């Protein structure tokens, strides 16, 4: 089983979902810093600091690296590798995501890896794929039969719709997905989000975002679980 999981994650990592701020229509390098207020029923009220980078190395490949530090004593990192293929309208991409969340408050580690195929154009971006997850207790005794928890296959989906073409100087978007920049939820736990940006000259951009996470959505008994609000600046070069 261990050999199978190692092979799965290596394959996903070698092949290469979309960022909160899309890179479509531009070859700009971007560095984004955002502050967040977040609440959920597990961790309560907490604040986060996000640092994100978009690295479009050429017309056919881009990479993203992201780090989040949370006052809930939770720390997350993400890498995304995205080969791209231009089409007559828009572009197709293949994406590999590698996420790790260190839940220090509970002494837990959460590793997820995903492989998705997507299409994006001026007004819409769609991704569909699969991901696997491994949970581990840092206090686990290696000399016992205790083991980590494995979820080998989960469906991944993301649909984002934009009010204006993505290369305009301001925009508004709406998101339906079971992943965001730092977490992948089970397929029956969708996230709903809204995002916006406004350019402040040639290099600076003001960004906003909000996200709501209900629980029980696909069981016809949806209740509020948590919400996040964030704002910050992007430097483009």
Secondary structure, DSSP 4 states (H G I P E B T S, - for coil): -HHHHHHHHHHHHHH----SS--TT----EEEEEEEEEEETTTEEEEEEEEEEEEEEETTEEEEEEEEEETTTEEEEEEEEEEEEE-SSSEEEEEEEEEEEEEGGGTEEEEEEEEEEEEE-SSEEEEEEEEEEEEEETT--TTSS---EEEEEEEEEEEEEESS-TTSSEEEEEEEESB-SS-B--TTS-EEEEEEEEEETTTEEEEEEEEEEEESGGGT--EEEEEEEEEEEEEE-
